[in-house]
């Protein structure tokens, strides 16, 4: 007999074991690890993983993976949003074949959830001394989803509730009163706080805190900043951040000052033909005629 991590196999030429992903989880991309043990030393072993949502039909998870004897005897089957998308339990197993023998692993499962815990309530802040704040809250009655609460602190009324402002993590369940005493680094400064709950899968709740604060948080998990303006003290109602886009007209063009186009010439320019007998050219025409008549008169007089 051969025991592998709590699983017992009957002695044969081909063995395999499959690792269970962390559960619960809110991640769709999971690596399903399969380790192959081959006593026959077959040159190539084929590993095919299968998945299903609990109660459904089994489906192949990607293509078969070939494991080469004498080398890496591990195959990693990868899930994605095509397989995992709705909350629920998902199951996996692997079938390995060395050309002569087939071995199916045990079935492992993972609980996928993105629903998240309820937002804490009854937030309060006291200052029992000049250097100490006491933060009070009550976790939501969410049927056991709450697994911990994170406390955030800043000297600004608007701040991001993430690792840069987190000062404490408190393990606590649903529908429980909680408190935290914070000895601040600067006794003369004013500090503002926010409280947020998380479930065991890493999903976050809304935020409660000081009424004058506005906190930007991740809407699902810690470590992934997704903007959502949370006015503290409002029960954790998540308000989306309105992004001002460029104004557009009916056709989608950006509105603004209308641009003047370049003037279009009406045609080729032709200078006007002077008219000696019209307008201001009349006087010069008369003088020219008079000059001609004078020349003619002088010539005739000379001939006579």
Secondary structure, DSSP 8 states (H G I E B T S, - for coil): -EEETTEEE-S-SEEEEE----SSB--S--EEEEEEEESS--SEEEEEEEEEETTS--EEEEEEEEEETTS--EEEEE--TTT--SSEEEEEEEEEE-SS-EEE---EEEEE--------EEEEEEEEETTEEEEEEE---SSS---EEEEEEESSSEEEESTTTEEEEEE--TT-EEEEEEE-S-TTS--EEEEEEE-TT-BEEEEEE-TT-EEEE-SSBTT-----EEETTSSS--B--------B-TTS-B------------S--------TTSGGGHHHHHHHHHHHHHHHHHHHHHH-
